[in-house]
Each structure stands twice: as structure tokens, then as C-alpha cells.
């Protein structure tokens, strides 16, 4: 495959435009996510300018996925009914052309979520978002990390990310100190963010919902995913500058998401 890095000015310009579009269009994002992050995820979506809908029962999830602008499927707490809702929603979203994000939380060592992740992977997610160990496990090249924590580096997962992107025809975002986003042809690395995102429950999971919101307003999924990560991580840096620790950071982060601008992105973006 041909893989080339996208220029920084292209990324920054697209991000500013897509942030404006999200706030103008207020996309509806269906979230089938884990128990411990529901409230934070909803607040993150509201802050960035989208509208959350936590529709996660099988009888409703399919129809809603067809009507929503984007869908997040997060495997953090995959109870039986929620697993069924995820599979119904994924198939319905795929059939309707609704962009959907798969976040294969903690797959590899745990059998129920690992099997579910591979079934969802076969449906063809628009975006896959995970840490390096999760991406390797999804590609069949690793045994997973330590629970939700990665034991592999982003560099270790570059090949696996490209393979997943080629199979799905979508985009893979690998989180780490420097995030990698690839569609198998284009790639970008973003060095923004702050360690306190890893010390707030939902700091990573909510990003998948923001990706769904940006994909809802932009058909170029690579551009949408890159913009979502950049807005999110720049806002994290702004929040950390005024916070005293993880607790105040969580509040400041919501404020920063609501106020971050294209100019802020241009000043802070670290793109390679």
C-alpha cells in the first residue's frame, strides 16, 4: 500500500472547518457504551456541540442507528443485552450508511469481548479506535494489554492498524503519547494531549463518541477522525493549563471543549 503523511496545514484547516460544522449541525450520536463513562461521554458530546443519545437495548438500537448521524460502540462493559444491541446497531448502521465507531476495549485476554469485537469487526466499522494493544489484538497479532492499559507502543501497532484499515475500508486511530490515524493510504501523527486524560474515567472512551460526531458531518472519514482527535487533545492541553489535578481537569476539559477554536488548534497543533 502507499502510505503518505498529510501536511500540517491541511490538517489544521480541515479541523477548524469541521469543528464549525459540528457546532452548526449538532449531529445526533448514538452511544452504546460502558457503564462507567455514560455521563461523561454525554457531557463531552454536548460540550463539543453534538447531541448524545444513549440508546442501548436491542429492540431500539437498530432503528436508532439508521436515524442517527453517527454511532459509537464501546465494549467496556459488554453485558448480554448490550452485546445484542451492539450487533443489531452495527448491522443497521452499515446498511443505512451511518458512520460507526468500534472501540474494542480490553480485548485480547478476555474471551467474551474479544469474540464480540471480531464479529463487529467483520461487519466493517467506519472507524476503529483503541490503544496499541487493542489494535494488535483485533488484527490477530497480539494478546491484548493489561486490562484497559496498553502494554505495546503505537509504533508496534502501525502495521496492524494499516491492515485493519484496508480490511474495513475505514480509518484506524491508535491512541498513545503520539496518536496515529491511518486509512491505509494516508497517515498522520498528533502529539497533542495531556496525561490527565488517562486519569479521568471516560477520557479515552468519550473520544470515540466525538469521532462519531465529526464523521456524521464529513464523508472523508480520515479527515473527520483526525479533526476529532486534534480538537479533543488541544482542548485537553488548554484544560490542563488551568486545572490543579485530574478532578478539576475533568470540569475544565468540558469548558475547553465548548470554547476551543480553530485558532487554538492552529497555535497548538503538533502534526507530523
Phi and psi in degrees as GROMACS dihedral restraints (atoms count N, CA, C in turn):
[ dihedral_restraints ]
;  ai    aj    ak    al  type     phi  dphi    fc
    3     4     5     6     1   -97.0    20    10
    4     5     6     7     1   121.9    20    10
    6     7     8     9     1  -125.2    20    10
    7     8     9    10     1   119.0    20    10
    9    10    11    12     1  -131.3    20    10
   10    11    12    13     1   149.1    20    10
   12    13    14    15     1   -78.4    20    10
   13    14    15    16     1   139.8    20    10
   15    16    17    18     1   -86.4    20    10
   16    17    18    19     1   134.5    20    10
   18    19    20    21     1   -61.3    20    10
   19    20    21    22     1   147.7    20    10
   21    22    23    24     1   -59.4    20    10
   22    23    24    25     1   -43.1    20    10
   24    25    26    27     1   -64.0    20    10
   25    26    27    28     1   -33.6    20    10
   27    28    29    30     1   -64.8    20    10
   28    29    30    31     1   -44.0    20    10
   30    31    32    33     1   -63.1    20    10
   31    32    33    34     1   -47.7    20    10
   33    34    35    36     1   -64.8    20    10
   34    35    36    37     1   -44.4    20    10
   36    37    38    39     1   -62.6    20    10
   37    38    39    40     1   -45.3    20    10
   39    40    41    42     1   -65.2    20    10
   40    41    42    43     1   -39.1    20    10
   42    43    44    45     1   -62.7    20    10
   43    44    45    46     1   -45.9    20    10
   45    46    47    48     1   -61.4    20    10
   46    47    48    49     1   -42.2    20    10
   48    49    50    51     1   -67.3    20    10
   49    50    51    52     1   -40.4    20    10
   51    52    53    54     1   -72.4    20    10
   52    53    54    55     1   -34.3    20    10
   54    55    56    57     1   -60.6    20    10
   55    56    57    58     1   -43.4    20    10
   57    58    59    60     1   -62.0    20    10
   58    59    60    61     1   -39.8    20    10
   60    61    62    63     1   -67.7    20    10
   61    62    63    64     1   -41.0    20    10
   63    64    65    66     1   -59.5    20    10
   64    65    66    67     1   -46.6    20    10
   66    67    68    69     1   -66.9    20    10
   67    68    69    70     1   -31.3    20    10
   69    70    71    72     1   -76.7    20    10
   70    71    72    73     1   -38.6    20    10
   72    73    74    75     1   -92.3    20    10
   73    74    75    76     1   -18.9    20    10
   75    76    77    78     1    46.9    20    10
   76    77    78    79     1    63.3    20    10
   78    79    80    81     1   -62.7    20    10
   79    80    81    82     1   143.3    20    10
   81    82    83    84     1   -87.3    20    10
   82    83    84    85     1   122.0    20    10
   84    85    86    87     1  -116.7    20    10
   85    86    87    88     1   118.5    20    10
   87    88    89    90     1   -82.3    20    10
   88    89    90    91     1   127.8    20    10
   90    91    92    93     1  -118.3    20    10
   91    92    93    94     1   114.5    20    10
   93    94    95    96     1  -107.1    20    10
   94    95    96    97     1    94.3    20    10
   96    97    98    99     1  -132.5    20    10
   97    98    99   100     1  -175.4    20    10
   99   100   101   102     1   -88.7    20    10
  100   101   102   103     1   157.6    20    10
  102   103   104   105     1   -56.6    20    10
  103   104   105   106     1   -37.7    20    10
  105   106   107   108     1   -82.3    20    10
  106   107   108   109     1    -6.8    20    10
  108   109   110   111     1  -121.4    20    10
  109   110   111   112     1     5.4    20    10
  111   112   113   114     1   -58.2    20    10
  112   113   114   115     1   -51.2    20    10
  114   115   116   117     1   -64.6    20    10
  115   116   117   118     1   -45.2    20    10
  117   118   119   120     1   -64.3    20    10
  118   119   120   121     1   -40.8    20    10
  120   121   122   123     1   -62.3    20    10
  121   122   123   124     1   -44.0    20    10
  123   124   125   126     1   -61.3    20    10
  124   125   126   127     1   -42.9    20    10
  126   127   128   129     1   -67.7    20    10
  127   128   129   130     1   -36.4    20    10
  129   130   131   132     1   -62.1    20    10
  130   131   132   133     1   -45.8    20    10
  132   133   134   135     1   -61.5    20    10
  133   134   135   136     1   -44.0    20    10
  135   136   137   138     1   -62.0    20    10
  136   137   138   139     1   -40.9    20    10
  138   139   140   141     1   -64.5    20    10
  139   140   141   142     1   -40.9    20    10
  141   142   143   144     1   -77.5    20    10
  142   143   144   145     1   -16.7    20    10
  144   145   146   147     1   118.5    20    10
  145   146   147   148     1     5.2    20    10
  147   148   149   150     1  -100.4    20    10
  148   149   150   151     1   179.5    20    10
  150   151   152   153     1  -122.3    20    10
  151   152   153   154     1   121.1    20    10
  153   154   155   156     1   -88.1    20    10
  154   155   156   157     1   149.2    20    10
  156   157   158   159     1  -143.2    20    10
  157   158   159   160     1   113.4    20    10
  159   160   161   162     1   -92.6    20    10
  160   161   162   163     1    70.4    20    10
  162   163   164   165     1   -99.3    20    10
  163   164   165   166     1   103.6    20    10
  165   166   167   168     1  -136.5    20    10
  166   167   168   169     1    30.3    20    10
  168   169   170   171     1  -113.5    20    10
  169   170   171   172     1   146.8    20    10
  171   172   173   174     1   -57.4    20    10
  172   173   174   175     1   -37.1    20    10
  174   175   176   177     1   -68.5    20    10
  175   176   177   178     1   -18.8    20    10
  177   178   179   180     1  -114.3    20    10
  178   179   180   181     1   -23.3    20    10
  180   181   182   183     1   -66.5    20    10
  181   182   183   184     1   -35.2    20    10
  183   184   185   186     1   -68.9    20    10
  184   185   186   187     1   -49.4    20    10
  186   187   188   189     1   -63.0    20    10
  187   188   189   190     1   -37.4    20    10
  189   190   191   192     1   -69.4    20    10
  190   191   192   193     1   -36.1    20    10
  192   193   194   195     1   -61.5    20    10
  193   194   195   196     1   -30.1    20    10
  195   196   197   198     1   -74.9    20    10
  196   197   198   199     1   -26.8    20    10
  198   199   200   201     1   -94.0    20    10
  199   200   201   202     1   -23.1    20    10
  201   202   203   204     1   -72.0    20    10
  202   203   204   205     1   161.8    20    10
  204   205   206   207     1   -78.8    20    10
  205   206   207   208     1   -31.9    20    10
  207   208   209   210     1  -156.9    20    10
  208   209   210   211     1   161.5    20    10
  210   211   212   213     1  -133.5    20    10
  211   212   213   214     1   136.7    20    10
  213   214   215   216     1  -110.7    20    10
  214   215   216   217     1   130.4    20    10
  216   217   218   219     1  -121.2    20    10
  217   218   219   220     1   111.0    20    10
  219   220   221   222     1  -117.3    20    10
  220   221   222   223     1   126.7    20    10
  222   223   224   225     1   -91.7    20    10
  223   224   225   226     1    22.3    20    10
  225   226   227   228     1   -60.1    20    10
  226   227   228   229     1   -45.7    20    10
  228   229   230   231     1  -131.8    20    10
  229   230   231   232     1    81.2    20    10
  231   232   233   234     1   -85.3    20    10
  232   233   234   235     1    72.3    20    10
  234   235   236   237     1   -64.7    20    10
  235   236   237   238     1   162.3    20    10
  237   238   239   240     1   -56.8    20    10
  238   239   240   241     1   -49.5    20    10
  240   241   242   243     1   -64.5    20    10
  241   242   243   244     1   -38.6    20    10
  243   244   245   246     1   -67.8    20    10
  244   245   246   247     1   -36.1    20    10
  246   247   248   249     1   -60.9    20    10
  247   248   249   250     1   -43.4    20    10
  249   250   251   252     1   -62.6    20    10
  250   251   252   253     1   -41.6    20    10
  252   253   254   255     1   -62.9    20    10
  253   254   255   256     1   -37.9    20    10
  255   256   257   258     1   -62.4    20    10
  256   257   258   259     1   -45.5    20    10
  258   259   260   261     1   -67.9    20    10
  259   260   261   262     1   -40.2    20    10
  261   262   263   264     1   -63.7    20    10
  262   263   264   265     1   -45.2    20    10
  264   265   266   267     1   -65.0    20    10
  265   266   267   268     1   -41.1    20    10
  267   268   269   270     1   -61.8    20    10
  268   269   270   271     1   -46.5    20    10
  270   271   272   273     1   -65.1    20    10
  271   272   273   274     1   -43.1    20    10
  273   274   275   276     1   -64.7    20    10
  274   275   276   277     1   -42.4    20    10
  276   277   278   279     1   -62.1    20    10
  277   278   279   280     1   -43.1    20    10
  279   280   281   282     1   -61.5    20    10
  280   281   282   283     1   -43.5    20    10
  282   283   284   285     1   -67.1    20    10
  283   284   285   286     1   -34.9    20    10
  285   286   287   288     1   -87.1    20    10
  286   287   288   289     1    -9.2    20    10
  288   289   290   291     1    77.8    20    10
  289   290   291   292     1    20.5    20    10
  291   292   293   294     1   -82.3    20    10
  292   293   294   295     1   124.9    20    10
  294   295   296   297     1   -64.5    20    10
  295   296   297   298     1   136.4    20    10
  297   298   299   300     1  -137.7    20    10
  298   299   300   301     1   147.2    20    10
  300   301   302   303     1  -110.7    20    10
  301   302   303   304     1   130.5    20    10
  303   304   305   306     1  -105.3    20    10
  304   305   306   307     1   122.1    20    10
  306   307   308   309     1  -114.6    20    10
  307   308   309   310     1    98.7    20    10
  309   310   311   312     1   -83.9    20    10
  310   311   312   313     1    69.8    20    10
  312   313   314   315     1   -61.7    20    10
  313   314   315   316     1   125.2    20    10
  315   316   317   318     1    60.5    20    10
  316   317   318   319     1    29.3    20    10
  318   319   320   321     1   -78.3    20    10
  319   320   321   322     1   162.6    20    10
  321   322   323   324     1   122.8    20    10
  322   323   324   325     1   -72.1    20    10
  324   325   326   327     1   -85.5    20    10
  325   326   327   328     1   -23.4    20    10
  327   328   329   330     1   -99.4    20    10
  328   329   330   331     1   119.3    20    10
  330   331   332   333     1   -70.2    20    10
  331   332   333   334     1   -39.0    20    10
  333   334   335   336     1   -64.5    20    10
  334   335   336   337     1   -50.8    20    10
  336   337   338   339     1   -70.7    20    10
  337   338   339   340     1   -30.2    20    10
  339   340   341   342     1   -66.9    20    10
  340   341   342   343     1   -45.5    20    10
  342   343   344   345     1   -63.6    20    10
  343   344   345   346     1   -41.5    20    10
  345   346   347   348     1   -62.8    20    10
  346   347   348   349     1   -43.2    20    10
  348   349   350   351     1   -58.9    20    10
  349   350   351   352     1   -40.4    20    10
  351   352   353   354     1   -72.1    20    10
  352   353   354   355     1   -32.8    20    10
  354   355   356   357     1   -66.1    20    10
  355   356   357   358     1   -42.7    20    10
  357   358   359   360     1   -66.8    20    10
  358   359   360   361     1   -39.0    20    10
  360   361   362   363     1   -57.1    20    10
  361   362   363   364     1   -39.7    20    10
  363   364   365   366     1   -67.4    20    10
  364   365   366   367     1   -24.0    20    10
  366   367   368   369     1   -68.5    20    10
  367   368   369   370     1   -35.3    20    10
  369   370   371   372     1   104.5    20    10
  370   371   372   373     1    72.1    20    10
  372   373   374   375     1   -63.9    20    10
  373   374   375   376     1   148.8    20    10
  375   376   377   378     1   -70.0    20    10
  376   377   378   379     1   -40.0    20    10
  378   379   380   381     1  -137.2    20    10
  379   380   381   382     1   136.1    20    10
  381   382   383   384     1  -113.6    20    10
  382   383   384   385     1   127.0    20    10
  384   385   386   387     1  -124.7    20    10
  385   386   387   388     1   127.2    20    10
  387   388   389   390     1  -168.7    20    10
  388   389   390   391     1   174.1    20    10
  390   391   392   393     1   -81.4    20    10
  391   392   393   394     1   175.3    20    10
  393   394   395   396     1   -60.8    20    10
  394   395   396   397     1   -41.2    20    10
  396   397   398   399     1   -66.0    20    10
  397   398   399   400     1   -38.4    20    10
  399   400   401   402     1   -66.7    20    10
  400   401   402   403     1   -40.8    20    10
  402   403   404   405     1   -65.9    20    10
  403   404   405   406     1   -42.2    20    10
  405   406   407   408     1   -62.5    20    10
  406   407   408   409     1   -42.7    20    10
  408   409   410   411     1   -64.5    20    10
  409   410   411   412     1   -39.7    20    10
  411   412   413   414     1   -64.8    20    10
  412   413   414   415     1   -34.5    20    10
  414   415   416   417     1   -81.5    20    10
  415   416   417   418     1    -1.5    20    10
  417   418   419   420     1    77.1    20    10
  418   419   420   421     1    21.9    20    10
  420   421   422   423     1  -116.3    20    10
  421   422   423   424     1    12.9    20    10
  423   424   425   426     1  -164.8    20    10
  424   425   426   427     1   167.4    20    10
  426   427   428   429     1  -103.0    20    10
  427   428   429   430     1    11.3    20    10
  429   430   431   432     1    90.8    20    10
  430   431   432   433     1   177.9    20    10
  432   433   434   435     1  -104.1    20    10
  433   434   435   436     1  -150.1    20    10
  435   436   437   438     1   -99.5    20    10
  436   437   438   439     1    89.0    20    10
  438   439   440   441     1    64.6    20    10
  439   440   441   442     1  -123.7    20    10
  441   442   443   444     1   -87.5    20    10
  442   443   444   445     1    -2.2    20    10
  444   445   446   447     1   -94.6    20    10
  445   446   447   448     1   136.9    20    10
  447   448   449   450     1   -75.2    20    10
  448   449   450   451     1   143.0    20    10
  450   451   452   453     1  -113.3    20    10
  451   452   453   454     1    -0.9    20    10
  453   454   455   456     1  -113.1    20    10
  454   455   456   457     1   163.7    20    10
  456   457   458   459     1   -97.5    20    10
  457   458   459   460     1   163.9    20    10
  459   460   461   462     1   -59.2    20    10
  460   461   462   463     1   -39.0    20    10
  462   463   464   465     1   -59.4    20    10
  463   464   465   466     1   -35.7    20    10
  465   466   467   468     1   -63.5    20    10
  466   467   468   469     1   -27.0    20    10
  468   469   470   471     1   -99.9    20    10
  469   470   471   472     1     5.2    20    10
  471   472   473   474     1   -59.9    20    10
  472   473   474   475     1   -49.1    20    10
  474   475   476   477     1   -64.7    20    10
  475   476   477   478     1   -43.5    20    10
  477   478   479   480     1   -62.0    20    10
  478   479   480   481     1   -40.4    20    10
  480   481   482   483     1   -61.8    20    10
  481   482   483   484     1   -42.4    20    10
  483   484   485   486     1   -63.6    20    10
  484   485   486   487     1   -39.0    20    10
  486   487   488   489     1   -66.1    20    10
  487   488   489   490     1   -41.8    20    10
  489   490   491   492     1   -64.0    20    10
  490   491   492   493     1   -43.8    20    10
  492   493   494   495     1   -61.2    20    10
  493   494   495   496     1   -41.2    20    10
  495   496   497   498     1   -66.1    20    10
  496   497   498   499     1   -39.9    20    10
  498   499   500   501     1   -67.4    20    10
  499   500   501   502     1   -42.9    20    10
  501   502   503   504     1   -85.7    20    10
  502   503   504   505     1   -20.5    20    10
  504   505   506   507     1    72.3    20    10
  505   506   507   508     1    18.1    20    10
  507   508   509   510     1  -118.8    20    10
  508   509   510   511     1  -147.3    20    10
  510   511   512   513     1  -125.8    20    10
  511   512   513   514     1   144.8    20    10
  513   514   515   516     1  -121.0    20    10
  514   515   516   517     1   130.9    20    10
  516   517   518   519     1  -116.5    20    10
  517   518   519   520     1   119.8    20    10
  519   520   521   522     1  -106.5    20    10
  520   521   522   523     1   119.4    20    10
  522   523   524   525     1   -88.5    20    10
  523   524   525   526     1   148.5    20    10
  525   526   527   528     1   175.9    20    10
  526   527   528   529     1  -171.6    20    10
  528   529   530   531     1   -54.8    20    10
  529   530   531   532     1   -36.3    20    10
  531   532   533   534     1  -123.4    20    10
  532   533   534   535     1   113.9    20    10
  534   535   536   537     1   -75.3    20    10
  535   536   537   538     1   145.1    20    10
  537   538   539   540     1  -115.6    20    10
  538   539   540   541     1   132.1    20    10
  540   541   542   543     1  -124.6    20    10
  541   542   543   544     1   130.5    20    10
  543   544   545   546     1  -145.5    20    10
  544   545   546   547     1   148.4    20    10
  546   547   548   549     1  -114.6    20    10
  547   548   549   550     1    15.4    20    10
  549   550   551   552     1    89.0    20    10
  550   551   552   553     1   -15.4    20    10
  552   553   554   555     1  -119.7    20    10
  553   554   555   556     1   -46.8    20    10
  555   556   557   558     1  -106.3    20    10
  556   557   558   559     1   151.6    20    10
  558   559   560   561     1  -146.4    20    10
  559   560   561   562     1   154.4    20    10
  561   562   563   564     1  -147.4    20    10
  562   563   564   565     1   147.3    20    10
  564   565   566   567     1  -120.4    20    10
  565   566   567   568     1   132.8    20    10
  567   568   569   570     1  -120.9    20    10
  568   569   570   571     1   124.1    20    10
  570   571   572   573     1  -103.5    20    10
  571   572   573   574     1    16.5    20    10
  573   574   575   576     1   -83.6    20    10
  574   575   576   577     1   171.8    20    10
  576   577   578   579     1   121.6    20    10
  577   578   579   580     1  -177.5    20    10
  579   580   581   582     1  -152.2    20    10
  580   581   582   583     1   147.0    20    10
  582   583   584   585     1   -60.3    20    10
  583   584   585   586     1   -25.4    20    10
  585   586   587   588     1   -66.2    20    10
  586   587   588   589     1   -18.7    20    10
  588   589   590   591     1   -60.1    20    10
  589   590   591   592     1   -29.3    20    10
  591   592   593   594     1   -84.5    20    10
  592   593   594   595     1    -3.5    20    10
  594   595   596   597     1  -115.2    20    10
  595   596   597   598     1    12.9    20    10
  597   598   599   600     1  -119.8    20    10
  598   599   600   601     1   127.4    20    10
  600   601   602   603     1   -61.2    20    10
  601   602   603   604     1   121.2    20    10
  603   604   605   606     1    97.0    20    10
  604   605   606   607     1    -1.6    20    10
  606   607   608   609     1   -58.8    20    10
  607   608   609   610     1   -37.3    20    10
  609   610   611   612     1   -88.5    20    10
  610   611   612   613     1   -42.7    20    10
  612   613   614   615     1   -61.1    20    10
  613   614   615   616     1   -39.5    20    10
  615   616   617   618     1   -65.6    20    10
  616   617   618   619     1   -24.5    20    10
  618   619   620   621     1   -61.4    20    10
  619   620   621   622     1   -35.9    20    10
  621   622   623   624     1   -59.7    20    10
  622   623   624   625     1   -37.5    20    10
  624   625   626   627     1   -66.7    20    10
  625   626   627   628     1   -38.8    20    10
  627   628   629   630     1   -66.0    20    10
  628   629   630   631     1   -37.7    20    10
  630   631   632   633     1   -59.5    20    10
  631   632   633   634     1   -42.9    20    10
  633   634   635   636     1   -62.2    20    10
  634   635   636   637     1   -38.6    20    10
  636   637   638   639     1   -63.9    20    10
  637   638   639   640     1   -44.3    20    10
  639   640   641   642     1   -70.0    20    10
  640   641   642   643     1   -37.1    20    10
  642   643   644   645     1   -67.3    20    10
  643   644   645   646     1   -24.2    20    10
  645   646   647   648     1   -67.7    20    10
  646   647   648   649     1   -22.9    20    10
  648   649   650   651     1  -111.8    20    10
  649   650   651   652     1     3.1    20    10
  651   652   653   654     1  -146.4    20    10
  652   653   654   655     1   122.2    20    10
  654   655   656   657     1   -75.2    20    10
  655   656   657   658     1   -21.7    20    10
  657   658   659   660     1   -79.6    20    10
  658   659   660   661     1    95.1    20    10
  660   661   662   663     1   -64.1    20    10
  661   662   663   664     1   -32.3    20    10
  663   664   665   666     1   -62.4    20    10
  664   665   666   667     1   -47.2    20    10
  666   667   668   669     1   -63.5    20    10
  667   668   669   670     1   -40.8    20    10
  669   670   671   672     1   -64.7    20    10
  670   671   672   673     1   -44.1    20    10
  672   673   674   675     1   -66.1    20    10
  673   674   675   676     1   -44.0    20    10
  675   676   677   678     1   -61.2    20    10
  676   677   678   679     1   -43.3    20    10
  678   679   680   681     1   -63.9    20    10
  679   680   681   682     1   -41.4    20    10
  681   682   683   684     1   -61.3    20    10
  682   683   684   685     1   -45.8    20    10
  684   685   686   687     1   -64.8    20    10
  685   686   687   688     1   -41.8    20    10
  687   688   689   690     1   -67.9    20    10
  688   689   690   691     1   -45.3    20    10
  690   691   692   693     1   -59.1    20    10
  691   692   693   694     1   -45.4    20    10
  693   694   695   696     1   -62.5    20    10
  694   695   696   697     1   -46.1    20    10
  696   697   698   699     1   -77.9    20    10
  697   698   699   700     1   -32.7    20    10
  699   700   701   702     1   -65.3    20    10
  700   701   702   703     1   -42.9    20    10
  702   703   704   705     1   -60.5    20    10
  703   704   705   706     1   -37.0    20    10
  705   706   707   708     1   -62.0    20    10
  706   707   708   709     1   -41.5    20    10
  708   709   710   711     1   -64.6    20    10
  709   710   711   712     1   -41.7    20    10
  711   712   713   714     1   -64.1    20    10
  712   713   714   715     1   -40.4    20    10
  714   715   716   717     1   -65.8    20    10
  715   716   717   718     1   -42.0    20    10
  717   718   719   720     1   -62.9    20    10
  718   719   720   721     1   -28.7    20    10
  720   721   722   723     1   -68.4    20    10
  721   722   723   724     1   -21.0    20    10
  723   724   725   726     1  -115.9    20    10
  724   725   726   727     1    -3.6    20    10
  726   727   728   729     1   -95.3    20    10
  727   728   729   730     1   157.0    20    10
  729   730   731   732     1  -102.0    20    10
  730   731   732   733     1    -5.5    20    10
  732   733   734   735     1   172.3    20    10
  733   734   735   736     1  -176.2    20    10
  735   736   737   738     1   -58.8    20    10
  736   737   738   739     1   -35.5    20    10
  738   739   740   741     1   -65.7    20    10
  739   740   741   742     1   -52.9    20    10
  741   742   743   744     1   -70.5    20    10
  742   743   744   745     1   -26.2    20    10
  744   745   746   747     1   -61.6    20    10
  745   746   747   748     1   -42.3    20    10
  747   748   749   750     1   -58.4    20    10
  748   749   750   751     1   -41.3    20    10
  750   751   752   753     1   -70.5    20    10
  751   752   753   754     1   -45.6    20    10
  753   754   755   756     1   -63.8    20    10
  754   755   756   757     1   -31.4    20    10
  756   757   758   759     1   -65.5    20    10
  757   758   759   760     1   -42.0    20    10
  759   760   761   762     1   -62.5    20    10
  760   761   762   763     1   -41.6    20    10
  762   763   764   765     1   -62.2    20    10
  763   764   765   766     1   -41.5    20    10
  765   766   767   768     1   -66.6    20    10
  766   767   768   769     1   -40.1    20    10
  768   769   770   771     1   -61.4    20    10
  769   770   771   772     1   -35.7    20    10
  771   772   773   774     1   -74.0    20    10
  772   773   774   775     1   -22.8    20    10
  774   775   776   777     1  -114.4    20    10
  775   776   777   778     1    -8.9    20    10
  777   778   779   780     1   -60.5    20    10
  778   779   780   781     1   142.2    20    10
  780   781   782   783     1  -123.5    20    10
  781   782   783   784     1   169.2    20    10
  783   784   785   786     1   -61.1    20    10
  784   785   786   787     1   -34.5    20    10
  786   787   788   789     1   -65.4    20    10
  787   788   789   790     1   -38.1    20    10
  789   790   791   792     1   -61.3    20    10
  790   791   792   793     1   -43.5    20    10
  792   793   794   795     1   -61.3    20    10
  793   794   795   796     1   -44.6    20    10
  795   796   797   798     1   -61.4    20    10
  796   797   798   799     1   -39.6    20    10
  798   799   800   801     1   -71.6    20    10
  799   800   801   802     1   -34.5    20    10
  801   802   803   804     1  -103.5    20    10
  802   803   804   805     1   -17.5    20    10
  804   805   806   807     1   -57.6    20    10
  805   806   807   808     1   131.8    20    10
  807   808   809   810     1  -121.5    20    10
  808   809   810   811     1    95.0    20    10
  810   811   812   813     1  -115.2    20    10
  811   812   813   814     1   137.1    20    10
